[in-house]
């Protein structure tokens, strides 16, 4: 039988995930602060209904919002959904959050008779739309079983990292450390190359075939070549995500100097008014400081 699922957060990742659930035959509702996004999802086949009216019928809630504060507000805020869910419903929480926060949400959900899956996602908007994300998940066996149809619909790879919340978010922090550093390093290398007469296009053509490449380089550097900073993942995400990494590192007594250096570049980009642009726009910080002109800025 089809599950009754609400996806809360229809941004580039949530919208794609919601459509993947529709394709798999699940009865899927989509909710977002943007009425335009909700209307677009309903036009794509999503079910209609007010969240407070359908909450008690739901088998699962998939939360694809920006941060811990929004996740907690969805569940336990003044209009929080948790108290209206039926016992045994599963909450699949996909935002990048600290492991301690994931454990706190699991405990509060358990107290209400709900299942909770700590399930951060990775792969970008295209993989979300294609249903081939990587999901770093942790939770009880019952939570995994309840969420399996959602995981099958949205992911190519599901890493089962533990039998309680926390390890999923810990692994996502590790991933975000690398991803943020790789984006900043890409921007630094690309603009350094420009000082030596290497065009951004040549940089991509050569380095993407050499040992210095990374997935982030191959995905983000073409945005700089095209001069297109339409936000697939914005600059503003990184002060939050790298901030989580640095907070977790501090609590563990671990020094993370590369993360701190990347964090400063993203903060500089956000402080320069680039926060809403694609995160490849961190290259503009380097270009400005070196007196370089990036493609599209001439």
BELRAKA-V55374 format. One record per residue. N is the residue number from 1. RES is the residue in three letters. SS is DSSP state (@ for helix, = for strand, . for the rest). NEAR is the number of other C-alpha atoms within 8 Angstrom. D_FIRST is the distance of its C-alpha to the first C-alpha in Angstrom with 2 decimals. Layout:
n=N res=RES ss=SS near=NEAR d_first=D_FIRST
n=N res=RES ss=SS near=NEAR d_first=D_FIRST
//
This chain:
n=1 res=UNK ss=. near=2 d_first=0.00
n=2 res=UNK ss=. near=6 d_first=3.78
n=3 res=UNK ss=. near=10 d_first=6.42
n=4 res=UNK ss== near=12 d_first=9.47
n=5 res=UNK ss== near=13 d_first=12.30
n=6 res=UNK ss== near=12 d_first=16.02
n=7 res=UNK ss== near=15 d_first=18.37
n=8 res=UNK ss== near=13 d_first=21.88
n=9 res=UNK ss=. near=13 d_first=24.61
n=10 res=UNK ss=. near=16 d_first=24.51
n=11 res=UNK ss=. near=9 d_first=27.53
n=12 res=UNK ss=@ near=9 d_first=27.89
n=13 res=UNK ss=@ near=12 d_first=25.51
n=14 res=UNK ss=@ near=14 d_first=22.92
n=15 res=UNK ss=@ near=14 d_first=22.75
n=16 res=UNK ss=@ near=16 d_first=22.19
n=17 res=UNK ss=@ near=12 d_first=19.48
n=18 res=UNK ss=@ near=13 d_first=17.67
n=19 res=UNK ss=@ near=12 d_first=18.05
n=20 res=UNK ss=@ near=14 d_first=16.78
n=21 res=UNK ss=@ near=14 d_first=13.47
n=22 res=UNK ss=@ near=12 d_first=13.43
n=23 res=UNK ss=@ near=8 d_first=14.32
n=24 res=UNK ss=. near=7 d_first=11.46
n=25 res=UNK ss=. near=7 d_first=9.06
n=26 res=UNK ss=. near=11 d_first=8.45
n=27 res=UNK ss== near=12 d_first=9.64
n=28 res=UNK ss== near=14 d_first=12.97
n=29 res=UNK ss== near=14 d_first=16.19
n=30 res=UNK ss== near=16 d_first=19.47
n=31 res=UNK ss== near=11 d_first=22.57
n=32 res=UNK ss=. near=10 d_first=26.07
n=33 res=UNK ss=. near=5 d_first=29.67
n=34 res=UNK ss=. near=6 d_first=30.31
n=35 res=UNK ss=@ near=7 d_first=29.35
n=36 res=UNK ss=@ near=6 d_first=29.90
n=37 res=UNK ss=@ near=10 d_first=27.14
n=38 res=UNK ss=@ near=12 d_first=24.67
n=39 res=UNK ss=@ near=8 d_first=25.80
n=40 res=UNK ss=@ near=8 d_first=25.54
n=41 res=UNK ss=@ near=12 d_first=21.93
n=42 res=UNK ss=@ near=12 d_first=21.08
n=43 res=UNK ss=@ near=7 d_first=23.14
n=44 res=UNK ss=. near=7 d_first=21.10
n=45 res=UNK ss=. near=7 d_first=17.93
n=46 res=UNK ss=. near=13 d_first=17.09
n=47 res=UNK ss== near=9 d_first=16.16
n=48 res=UNK ss=. near=6 d_first=19.18
n=49 res=UNK ss=. near=7 d_first=19.95
n=50 res=UNK ss=. near=6 d_first=22.36
n=51 res=UNK ss=@ near=7 d_first=21.33
n=52 res=UNK ss=@ near=7 d_first=22.97
n=53 res=UNK ss=@ near=7 d_first=21.24
n=54 res=UNK ss=@ near=9 d_first=17.61
n=55 res=UNK ss=@ near=10 d_first=18.25
n=56 res=UNK ss=@ near=8 d_first=17.40
n=57 res=UNK ss=@ near=8 d_first=13.82
n=58 res=UNK ss=. near=14 d_first=13.11
n=59 res=UNK ss=. near=11 d_first=11.27
n=60 res=UNK ss== near=14 d_first=13.59
n=61 res=UNK ss== near=13 d_first=16.87
n=62 res=UNK ss== near=12 d_first=18.32
n=63 res=UNK ss== near=14 d_first=22.08
n=64 res=UNK ss=. near=14 d_first=24.06
n=65 res=UNK ss=. near=12 d_first=27.44
n=66 res=UNK ss=. near=8 d_first=30.95
n=67 res=UNK ss=. near=9 d_first=32.10
n=68 res=UNK ss=@ near=11 d_first=32.07
n=69 res=UNK ss=@ near=6 d_first=33.50
n=70 res=UNK ss=@ near=9 d_first=30.78
n=71 res=UNK ss=@ near=13 d_first=28.04
n=72 res=UNK ss=@ near=10 d_first=29.72
n=73 res=UNK ss=@ near=11 d_first=30.23
n=74 res=UNK ss=@ near=12 d_first=26.56
n=75 res=UNK ss=@ near=10 d_first=25.76
n=76 res=UNK ss=@ near=11 d_first=28.98
n=77 res=UNK ss=. near=8 d_first=31.21
n=78 res=UNK ss=. near=5 d_first=32.48
n=79 res=UNK ss=. near=7 d_first=29.22
n=80 res=UNK ss=. near=10 d_first=27.11
n=81 res=UNK ss=. near=11 d_first=23.45
n=82 res=UNK ss=@ near=10 d_first=23.30
n=83 res=UNK ss=@ near=8 d_first=24.70
n=84 res=UNK ss=@ near=8 d_first=22.15
n=85 res=UNK ss=. near=12 d_first=19.00
n=86 res=UNK ss=. near=10 d_first=17.45
n=87 res=UNK ss=. near=7 d_first=18.39
n=88 res=UNK ss=. near=8 d_first=16.24
n=89 res=UNK ss=. near=13 d_first=15.12
n=90 res=UNK ss== near=14 d_first=16.15
n=91 res=UNK ss== near=12 d_first=18.86
n=92 res=UNK ss== near=13 d_first=19.26
n=93 res=UNK ss== near=13 d_first=22.91
n=94 res=UNK ss=. near=12 d_first=24.23
n=95 res=UNK ss=. near=14 d_first=27.77
n=96 res=UNK ss=. near=12 d_first=30.86
n=97 res=UNK ss=. near=12 d_first=32.23
n=98 res=UNK ss=. near=13 d_first=34.59
n=99 res=UNK ss=@ near=12 d_first=33.31
n=100 res=UNK ss=@ near=7 d_first=34.82
n=101 res=UNK ss=@ near=10 d_first=32.86
n=102 res=UNK ss=@ near=13 d_first=29.54
n=103 res=UNK ss=@ near=11 d_first=30.62
n=104 res=UNK ss=@ near=8 d_first=31.61
n=105 res=UNK ss=@ near=10 d_first=28.24
n=106 res=UNK ss=@ near=13 d_first=26.46
n=107 res=UNK ss=@ near=8 d_first=28.92
n=108 res=UNK ss=@ near=8 d_first=28.51
n=109 res=UNK ss=@ near=12 d_first=24.72
n=110 res=UNK ss=@ near=10 d_first=25.02
n=111 res=UNK ss=@ near=7 d_first=27.46
n=112 res=UNK ss=. near=9 d_first=24.86
n=113 res=UNK ss=. near=8 d_first=22.28
n=114 res=UNK ss=. near=14 d_first=20.30
n=115 res=UNK ss== near=14 d_first=19.46
n=116 res=UNK ss== near=16 d_first=21.28
n=117 res=UNK ss== near=17 d_first=21.21
n=118 res=UNK ss== near=18 d_first=24.49
n=119 res=UNK ss== near=14 d_first=23.38
n=120 res=UNK ss== near=14 d_first=26.13
n=121 res=UNK ss== near=11 d_first=25.70
n=122 res=UNK ss== near=7 d_first=28.23
n=123 res=UNK ss=. near=10 d_first=28.73
n=124 res=UNK ss=. near=10 d_first=29.55
n=125 res=UNK ss=@ near=10 d_first=28.18
n=126 res=UNK ss=@ near=8 d_first=27.96
n=127 res=UNK ss=@ near=11 d_first=25.90
n=128 res=UNK ss=@ near=19 d_first=23.57
n=129 res=UNK ss=@ near=13 d_first=23.23
n=130 res=UNK ss=@ near=9 d_first=22.74
n=131 res=UNK ss=. near=13 d_first=20.13
n=132 res=UNK ss=. near=12 d_first=22.69
n=133 res=UNK ss== near=14 d_first=23.86
n=134 res=UNK ss== near=12 d_first=25.25
n=135 res=UNK ss== near=13 d_first=23.84
n=136 res=UNK ss== near=16 d_first=26.12
n=137 res=UNK ss== near=16 d_first=24.00
n=138 res=UNK ss== near=16 d_first=24.97
n=139 res=UNK ss=. near=13 d_first=23.42
n=140 res=UNK ss=. near=12 d_first=22.52
n=141 res=UNK ss=@ near=7 d_first=20.45
n=142 res=UNK ss=@ near=7 d_first=17.94
n=143 res=UNK ss=@ near=12 d_first=17.90
n=144 res=UNK ss=@ near=10 d_first=17.41
n=145 res=UNK ss=@ near=7 d_first=14.50
n=146 res=UNK ss=@ near=10 d_first=12.72
n=147 res=UNK ss=@ near=12 d_first=13.79
n=148 res=UNK ss=@ near=8 d_first=13.28
n=149 res=UNK ss=@ near=7 d_first=10.60
n=150 res=UNK ss=@ near=8 d_first=13.15
n=151 res=UNK ss=@ near=10 d_first=16.02
n=152 res=UNK ss=@ near=8 d_first=14.85
n=153 res=UNK ss=@ near=11 d_first=14.54
n=154 res=UNK ss=@ near=14 d_first=17.85
n=155 res=UNK ss== near=13 d_first=20.17
n=156 res=UNK ss== near=9 d_first=22.21
n=157 res=UNK ss== near=8 d_first=23.58
n=158 res=UNK ss== near=10 d_first=22.43
n=159 res=UNK ss== near=8 d_first=25.39
n=160 res=UNK ss== near=7 d_first=24.64
n=161 res=UNK ss=. near=9 d_first=27.86
n=162 res=UNK ss=. near=11 d_first=27.85
n=163 res=UNK ss=. near=8 d_first=26.28
n=164 res=UNK ss=. near=9 d_first=27.23
n=165 res=UNK ss=. near=16 d_first=27.47
n=166 res=UNK ss=. near=14 d_first=30.58
n=167 res=UNK ss=@ near=13 d_first=30.78
n=168 res=UNK ss=@ near=16 d_first=28.32
n=169 res=UNK ss=@ near=18 d_first=30.53
n=170 res=UNK ss=@ near=10 d_first=33.64
n=171 res=UNK ss=@ near=9 d_first=32.68
n=172 res=UNK ss=@ near=12 d_first=31.92
n=173 res=UNK ss=@ near=15 d_first=35.42
n=174 res=UNK ss=@ near=9 d_first=36.89
n=175 res=UNK ss=@ near=8 d_first=35.15
n=176 res=UNK ss=@ near=11 d_first=36.37
n=177 res=UNK ss=@ near=11 d_first=39.86
n=178 res=UNK ss=@ near=8 d_first=40.01
n=179 res=UNK ss=@ near=9 d_first=38.39
n=180 res=UNK ss=@ near=13 d_first=40.73
n=181 res=UNK ss=@ near=11 d_first=43.77
n=182 res=UNK ss=@ near=11 d_first=42.96
n=183 res=UNK ss=@ near=13 d_first=42.77
n=184 res=UNK ss=@ near=13 d_first=46.05
n=185 res=UNK ss=@ near=9 d_first=47.64
n=186 res=UNK ss=@ near=11 d_first=46.65
n=187 res=UNK ss=@ near=13 d_first=48.27
n=188 res=UNK ss=@ near=10 d_first=51.35
n=189 res=UNK ss=@ near=8 d_first=51.76
n=190 res=UNK ss=@ near=12 d_first=51.26
n=191 res=UNK ss=@ near=13 d_first=53.83
n=192 res=UNK ss=@ near=8 d_first=56.16
n=193 res=UNK ss=@ near=12 d_first=56.09
n=194 res=UNK ss=@ near=11 d_first=57.10
n=195 res=UNK ss=@ near=8 d_first=60.24
n=196 res=UNK ss=. near=6 d_first=61.13
n=197 res=UNK ss=. near=6 d_first=60.69
n=198 res=UNK ss=. near=9 d_first=57.22
n=199 res=UNK ss=. near=8 d_first=55.08
n=200 res=UNK ss=@ near=13 d_first=51.44
n=201 res=UNK ss=@ near=8 d_first=50.44
n=202 res=UNK ss=@ near=8 d_first=52.55
n=203 res=UNK ss=@ near=12 d_first=51.18
n=204 res=UNK ss=@ near=11 d_first=47.61
n=205 res=UNK ss=@ near=8 d_first=48.75
n=206 res=UNK ss=@ near=8 d_first=50.63
n=207 res=UNK ss=@ near=10 d_first=48.89
n=208 res=UNK ss=. near=12 d_first=45.40
n=209 res=UNK ss=. near=7 d_first=46.93
n=210 res=UNK ss=. near=7 d_first=48.79
n=211 res=UNK ss=. near=5 d_first=48.20
n=212 res=UNK ss=. near=6 d_first=48.14
n=213 res=UNK ss=. near=10 d_first=44.88
n=214 res=UNK ss=. near=8 d_first=41.56
n=215 res=UNK ss=@ near=6 d_first=38.11
n=216 res=UNK ss=@ near=11 d_first=39.08
n=217 res=UNK ss=@ near=12 d_first=42.37
n=218 res=UNK ss=@ near=11 d_first=40.83
n=219 res=UNK ss=@ near=8 d_first=38.23
n=220 res=UNK ss=@ near=11 d_first=40.51
n=221 res=UNK ss=@ near=15 d_first=44.02
n=222 res=UNK ss=@ near=10 d_first=43.27
n=223 res=UNK ss=@ near=11 d_first=42.62
n=224 res=UNK ss=@ near=15 d_first=46.23
n=225 res=UNK ss=@ near=11 d_first=47.55
n=226 res=UNK ss=@ near=8 d_first=45.95
n=227 res=UNK ss=. near=10 d_first=47.11
n=228 res=UNK ss=. near=8 d_first=43.61
n=229 res=UNK ss=. near=11 d_first=42.39
n=230 res=UNK ss=. near=6 d_first=39.35
n=231 res=UNK ss=. near=9 d_first=37.30
n=232 res=UNK ss=. near=8 d_first=34.37
n=233 res=UNK ss=. near=8 d_first=35.09
n=234 res=UNK ss== near=12 d_first=37.95
n=235 res=UNK ss=. near=18 d_first=41.10
n=236 res=UNK ss=@ near=11 d_first=40.19
n=237 res=UNK ss=@ near=8 d_first=37.29
n=238 res=UNK ss=@ near=12 d_first=39.76
n=239 res=UNK ss=@ near=11 d_first=42.02
n=240 res=UNK ss=@ near=8 d_first=38.94
n=241 res=UNK ss=@ near=12 d_first=37.39
n=242 res=UNK ss=@ near=15 d_first=40.76
n=243 res=UNK ss=@ near=10 d_first=41.76
n=244 res=UNK ss=@ near=11 d_first=38.92
n=245 res=UNK ss=@ near=13 d_first=40.15
n=246 res=UNK ss=@ near=11 d_first=43.71
n=247 res=UNK ss=@ near=8 d_first=42.84
n=248 res=UNK ss=@ near=9 d_first=41.00
n=249 res=UNK ss=@ near=11 d_first=43.91
n=250 res=UNK ss=@ near=9 d_first=46.42
n=251 res=UNK ss=@ near=7 d_first=44.75
n=252 res=UNK ss=. near=6 d_first=44.92
n=253 res=UNK ss=. near=6 d_first=48.55
n=254 res=UNK ss=. near=7 d_first=47.72
n=255 res=UNK ss=. near=6 d_first=49.59
n=256 res=UNK ss=. near=8 d_first=47.65
n=257 res=UNK ss=@ near=6 d_first=50.39
n=258 res=UNK ss=@ near=7 d_first=48.57
n=259 res=UNK ss=@ near=13 d_first=45.71
n=260 res=UNK ss=@ near=10 d_first=48.34
n=261 res=UNK ss=@ near=8 d_first=50.13
n=262 res=UNK ss=@ near=12 d_first=47.02
n=263 res=UNK ss=@ near=13 d_first=46.18
n=264 res=UNK ss=@ near=8 d_first=49.62
n=265 res=UNK ss=@ near=11 d_first=49.12
n=266 res=UNK ss=@ near=14 d_first=45.87
n=267 res=UNK ss=@ near=9 d_first=47.58
n=268 res=UNK ss=@ near=9 d_first=50.47
n=269 res=UNK ss=@ near=15 d_first=48.20
n=270 res=UNK ss=@ near=12 d_first=46.48
n=271 res=UNK ss=@ near=8 d_first=49.92
n=272 res=UNK ss=@ near=7 d_first=51.15
n=273 res=UNK ss=@ near=7 d_first=48.62
n=274 res=UNK ss=@ near=11 d_first=46.21
n=275 res=UNK ss=. near=11 d_first=43.34
n=276 res=UNK ss=. near=10 d_first=41.03
n=277 res=UNK ss=. near=11 d_first=41.79
n=278 res=UNK ss== near=12 d_first=40.00
n=279 res=UNK ss=@ near=13 d_first=40.85
n=280 res=UNK ss=@ near=13 d_first=43.01
n=281 res=UNK ss=@ near=13 d_first=45.42
n=282 res=UNK ss=@ near=14 d_first=46.73
n=283 res=UNK ss=@ near=13 d_first=48.98
n=284 res=UNK ss=@ near=9 d_first=50.79
n=285 res=UNK ss=@ near=11 d_first=52.14
n=286 res=UNK ss=@ near=11 d_first=53.72
n=287 res=UNK ss=@ near=12 d_first=54.99
n=288 res=UNK ss=@ near=9 d_first=56.57
n=289 res=UNK ss=@ near=7 d_first=58.31
n=290 res=UNK ss=@ near=6 d_first=59.69
n=291 res=UNK ss=. near=6 d_first=60.67
n=292 res=UNK ss=. near=10 d_first=58.33
n=293 res=UNK ss=. near=8 d_first=56.74
n=294 res=UNK ss=. near=11 d_first=53.17
n=295 res=UNK ss=. near=9 d_first=51.89
n=296 res=UNK ss=. near=7 d_first=51.32
n=297 res=UNK ss=. near=6 d_first=53.61
n=298 res=UNK ss=. near=5 d_first=56.90
//
